[in-house]
Amino acid sequence: MEQVNILVEALPYIKKFHKQKIMIKYGGHAMIDEIAMASTARDTVLLKYVGMEPIVVHGGGPEITRSMNKLGKEPKFIKGLRVTDEETMEIVKMVLVGNINTNIVSKICLHDGKGVGISGKDNKLIQACKKLHKYHNEETGEIEEIDLGLVGEIKKVNPDILKLFTENNYIPVISPIGIAEDGTSLNLNADTVAGALASEVDAEKLIILTDVPGVLRNPKDPSSLIQKIKVEEVPKLIEEGIITGGMIPKIETCVKAINDGVKSAHIIDGRLKHSLLLEIFTTDGIGTMIY
């Protein structure tokens, strides 16, 4: 009976999200741990079989660093930010497109999903330009710019290739690499890519898998999870120091996606088995929803 009740609870959500696009950003444990990745891939295929249209974006920062170390390339940082020179960019492409992307596609196909791997360069999916990082110089009090090399920001999205795949029952898996006007590859932030694509394809949901339960009032207390946050509440939570560090850009990506038409955004714990399904198919969910 418990299993039947679970199915009954899921039914309204299956109906509500039927034929809706669900943008999923694979990150954290869901990317590093093979068992977790296999589980997440299987759950993504399940979404497809119950009538949704999942689209996957993945990151790969830790893997890039490991590969650089193996190849004897020392990562260079300015103000804590990675510099991407031409040699580093070749490693980025090798890791993201040649390793992680194909690995995710393989796991989706293993569970009879029609996975297909692409990067932001394919059909000019993500047109980008070089990004100069701005920071506040405490000594001079002025705003200064840092050139991080082949690091980009999104200029324009061309979602035609994604529509082609989703209309033919494929699950696109996207590496966050953009293309500049001259054809140069640019390294992009995976969260930002997921948010921008979610807006362009009119996604019902943007789901970001991380290594934390969501937004916590007390970082040391997992039970202090904030389950729902309205967009207008975000500035106050940042000001109060509840949303801090690496969570700020994730939340800002969610807010921008919602302002651009995505119905809801979710930050969930990719370390928890079936977190994707629990967030979509249950009344309470398991992470933080921004709406």
C-alpha positions as CSV (number, residue, x, y, z in Angstrom):
1,M,0.0,0.0,0.0
2,E,2.9,2.3,0.7
3,Q,4.1,1.9,-2.9
4,V,0.6,2.5,-4.2
5,N,0.4,5.7,-2.1
6,I,3.7,6.9,-3.6
7,L,2.4,6.4,-7.1
8,V,-0.9,8.2,-6.3
9,E,1.0,11.1,-4.8
10,A,3.1,11.4,-8.0
11,L,0.1,11.3,-10.4
12,P,-0.8,15.1,-10.1
13,Y,2.8,16.1,-10.8
14,I,3.0,13.6,-13.8
15,K,-0.1,15.2,-15.2
16,K,1.0,18.8,-14.5
17,F,4.5,18.5,-16.0
18,H,3.5,16.3,-19.0
19,K,5.3,17.5,-22.1
20,Q,7.0,20.2,-20.1
21,K,10.7,20.9,-20.3
22,I,12.8,20.2,-17.2
23,M,16.3,21.8,-17.2
24,I,18.6,19.8,-14.9
25,K,22.1,20.9,-14.0
26,Y,24.3,18.0,-13.0
27,G,26.9,19.1,-10.4
28,G,28.7,18.2,-7.2
29,H,28.4,14.6,-6.0
30,A,26.0,13.7,-8.8
31,M,29.0,14.2,-11.2
32,I,32.0,12.9,-9.2
33,D,30.5,9.7,-7.8
34,E,29.9,7.0,-10.4
35,I,27.0,5.4,-8.5
36,A,25.3,8.8,-7.9
37,M,25.8,9.7,-11.6
38,A,24.3,6.4,-12.7
39,S,21.3,6.9,-10.4
40,T,20.7,10.5,-11.6
41,A,20.9,9.4,-15.2
42,R,18.4,6.6,-14.6
43,D,16.0,9.1,-12.9
44,T,16.4,11.5,-15.8
45,V,15.3,8.7,-18.2
46,L,12.3,8.0,-15.9
47,L,11.2,11.6,-16.3
48,K,11.3,11.1,-20.1
49,Y,9.3,7.9,-19.9
50,V,6.5,9.5,-17.9
51,G,6.1,12.3,-20.5
52,M,8.5,15.1,-19.5
53,E,11.3,16.6,-21.6
54,P,14.5,16.7,-19.6
55,I,17.5,18.6,-20.8
56,V,20.8,18.2,-19.0
57,V,23.7,20.7,-18.5
58,H,26.8,19.6,-16.7
59,G,29.8,21.2,-15.1
60,G,33.2,19.7,-14.4
61,G,35.5,22.1,-12.4
62,P,37.1,19.4,-10.1
63,E,37.7,17.0,-13.0
64,I,39.4,19.8,-15.0
65,T,41.7,20.5,-12.1
66,R,42.5,16.8,-11.7
67,S,43.3,16.5,-15.4
68,M,45.5,19.6,-15.4
69,N,47.5,18.1,-12.5
70,K,47.9,14.8,-14.3
71,L,49.1,16.6,-17.4
72,G,51.5,18.7,-15.4
73,K,49.7,22.0,-16.2
74,E,49.6,24.2,-13.1
75,P,46.3,26.0,-12.7
76,K,46.7,29.8,-12.5
77,F,44.4,31.9,-10.4
78,I,43.9,35.6,-10.1
79,K,42.0,36.8,-7.0
80,G,40.9,33.2,-6.6
81,L,39.5,32.9,-10.1
82,R,40.8,30.4,-12.6
83,V,42.6,31.8,-15.7
84,T,41.8,29.9,-18.9
85,D,44.7,30.2,-21.4
86,E,44.7,28.3,-24.7
87,E,46.3,25.2,-23.3
88,T,43.9,25.1,-20.4
89,M,41.0,25.5,-22.8
90,E,42.1,22.4,-24.7
91,I,42.0,20.5,-21.4
92,V,38.6,22.0,-20.6
93,K,37.2,20.7,-23.9
94,M,38.9,17.3,-23.5
95,V,37.4,16.9,-20.0
96,L,33.9,18.4,-20.6
97,V,33.1,17.2,-24.1
98,G,35.3,14.1,-24.4
99,N,35.0,12.6,-21.0
100,I,32.1,13.9,-18.8
101,N,29.6,14.5,-21.5
102,T,30.1,11.1,-23.2
103,N,30.0,9.4,-19.8
104,I,26.6,10.9,-18.9
105,V,25.2,10.1,-22.4
106,S,26.4,6.5,-21.9
107,K,24.6,6.1,-18.6
108,I,21.4,7.6,-20.1
109,C,21.6,5.2,-23.0
110,L,22.2,2.3,-20.6
111,H,18.7,2.8,-19.2
112,D,17.2,3.0,-22.8
113,G,17.1,6.8,-22.9
114,K,18.0,8.5,-26.2
115,G,20.9,10.5,-24.9
116,V,22.8,12.8,-27.2
117,G,25.8,14.9,-26.3
118,I,26.5,18.4,-27.6
119,S,28.4,21.5,-26.5
120,G,27.3,25.2,-26.7
121,K,29.3,25.4,-30.0
122,D,27.0,23.0,-31.9
123,N,24.8,25.0,-34.3
124,K,25.9,28.1,-32.3
125,L,23.7,27.0,-29.4
126,I,25.5,29.4,-27.1
127,Q,27.1,32.5,-28.6
128,A,29.4,34.1,-26.1
129,C,31.9,36.9,-25.7
130,K,34.9,37.3,-23.5
131,K,34.1,38.2,-19.9
132,L,36.2,40.6,-17.9
133,H,35.7,40.0,-14.2
134,K,35.0,43.1,-12.2
135,Y,36.1,43.4,-8.5
136,H,36.3,46.1,-5.9
137,N,39.9,47.1,-5.1
138,E,39.9,47.8,-1.4
139,E,43.2,49.7,-1.6
140,T,42.1,52.2,-4.2
141,G,38.4,51.9,-3.7
142,E,37.9,51.6,-7.4
143,I,36.2,48.9,-9.5
144,E,38.8,47.1,-11.6
145,E,38.7,44.4,-14.3
146,I,40.6,41.1,-14.5
147,D,41.2,39.4,-17.8
148,L,40.7,35.6,-17.1
149,G,41.6,34.6,-20.7
150,L,39.1,32.4,-22.5
151,V,36.3,32.8,-20.0
152,G,33.1,33.9,-21.5
153,E,29.6,35.3,-20.8
154,I,26.5,34.4,-22.8
155,K,25.6,36.8,-25.5
156,K,22.8,34.9,-27.4
157,V,21.2,31.5,-27.2
158,N,20.0,29.7,-30.3
159,P,17.7,26.9,-29.0
160,D,16.8,25.4,-32.4
161,I,19.0,22.3,-32.0
162,L,17.4,21.6,-28.6
163,K,13.9,21.7,-30.0
164,L,15.0,19.3,-32.8
165,F,16.2,16.8,-30.2
166,T,13.4,17.1,-27.7
167,E,10.7,16.9,-30.4
168,N,12.3,13.6,-31.5
169,N,12.4,12.2,-27.9
170,Y,16.1,12.7,-27.3
171,I,17.6,13.9,-24.0
172,P,20.2,16.5,-24.8
173,V,23.3,16.6,-22.6
174,I,25.1,20.0,-22.9
175,S,28.7,20.9,-22.1
176,P,29.1,24.6,-21.0
177,I,31.4,25.8,-23.8
178,G,30.4,28.8,-25.9
179,I,31.5,30.0,-29.3
180,A,32.8,33.5,-29.9
181,E,32.2,35.4,-33.2
182,D,35.6,34.3,-34.5
183,G,34.9,30.6,-33.6
184,T,37.0,30.6,-30.5
185,S,35.9,28.3,-27.6
186,L,35.0,30.1,-24.4
187,N,34.6,28.4,-21.0
188,L,31.2,29.2,-19.4
189,N,29.7,28.8,-15.9
190,A,27.5,25.7,-16.0
191,D,24.8,27.2,-13.7
192,T,24.5,30.3,-15.9
193,V,24.2,28.1,-19.0
194,A,21.5,26.0,-17.4
195,G,19.6,29.2,-16.4
196,A,19.9,30.8,-19.8
197,L,18.8,27.7,-21.7
198,A,15.9,27.1,-19.3
199,S,14.6,30.6,-20.1
200,E,15.0,30.1,-23.9
201,V,13.2,26.8,-24.1
202,D,10.4,27.9,-21.8
203,A,11.3,25.3,-19.2
204,E,8.8,24.5,-16.4
205,K,11.6,24.0,-13.9
206,L,15.3,24.6,-13.5
207,I,16.9,22.1,-11.1
208,I,20.4,22.5,-9.8
209,L,22.1,19.5,-8.2
210,T,24.6,20.5,-5.5
211,D,26.4,19.0,-2.5
212,V,24.2,20.8,0.1
213,P,20.5,20.2,1.1
214,G,19.6,23.7,-0.2
215,V,19.6,27.1,1.5
216,L,20.1,26.6,5.2
217,R,19.4,29.3,7.9
218,N,22.2,27.7,9.9
219,P,24.9,26.2,7.7
220,K,25.8,23.6,10.4
221,D,22.2,22.5,10.8
222,P,20.6,20.5,7.9
223,S,17.2,20.7,9.6
224,S,17.2,24.5,9.1
225,L,16.5,24.1,5.4
226,I,14.4,26.9,3.9
227,Q,12.0,25.0,1.6
228,K,10.6,27.9,-0.3
229,I,12.0,31.4,-1.1
230,K,10.1,34.1,-3.1
231,V,12.3,36.0,-5.5
232,E,11.7,39.3,-3.6
233,E,13.0,37.7,-0.4
234,V,16.5,36.9,-1.9
235,P,18.2,40.4,-1.4
236,K,17.3,40.3,2.3
237,L,18.6,36.8,2.8
238,I,21.9,37.8,1.1
239,E,22.1,40.9,3.3
240,E,21.5,38.8,6.5
241,G,24.3,36.4,5.5
242,I,22.0,33.4,5.1
243,I,22.7,33.1,1.4
244,T,26.5,33.3,1.2
245,G,29.6,32.3,-0.9
246,G,29.0,29.9,-3.8
247,M,25.3,29.8,-3.1
248,I,24.9,33.4,-4.2
249,P,25.6,32.9,-7.9
250,K,23.4,29.8,-7.9
251,I,20.5,31.7,-6.4
252,E,21.1,34.7,-8.7
253,T,20.9,32.3,-11.7
254,C,17.6,30.9,-10.3
255,V,16.2,34.4,-9.9
256,K,17.2,35.5,-13.4
257,A,15.6,32.3,-14.9
258,I,12.3,33.0,-13.1
259,N,12.3,36.6,-14.1
260,D,12.8,35.4,-17.7
261,G,9.8,33.1,-17.6
262,V,10.8,29.8,-15.9
263,K,8.1,28.8,-13.4
264,S,10.2,27.6,-10.5
265,A,13.9,26.9,-9.7
266,H,15.2,24.3,-7.3
267,I,18.5,23.7,-5.5
268,I,18.7,20.1,-4.3
269,D,21.2,17.7,-2.8
270,G,22.6,15.5,-5.5
271,R,24.2,13.2,-2.8
272,L,20.7,12.0,-1.8
273,K,19.5,9.0,-3.8
274,H,16.6,9.9,-6.2
275,S,16.7,13.5,-5.1
276,L,15.5,14.5,-8.6
277,L,12.4,12.4,-8.3
278,L,11.7,13.4,-4.7
279,E,11.8,17.1,-5.6
280,I,9.5,16.7,-8.7
281,F,7.0,14.1,-7.6
282,T,6.3,14.7,-3.9
283,T,4.3,17.4,-2.2
284,D,7.1,18.6,0.2
285,G,10.1,18.1,-2.1
286,I,13.6,17.9,-0.6
287,G,15.5,21.0,-1.4
288,T,14.9,24.8,-1.7
289,M,12.4,26.1,-4.3
290,I,12.8,29.6,-5.6
291,Y,9.6,31.0,-7.1
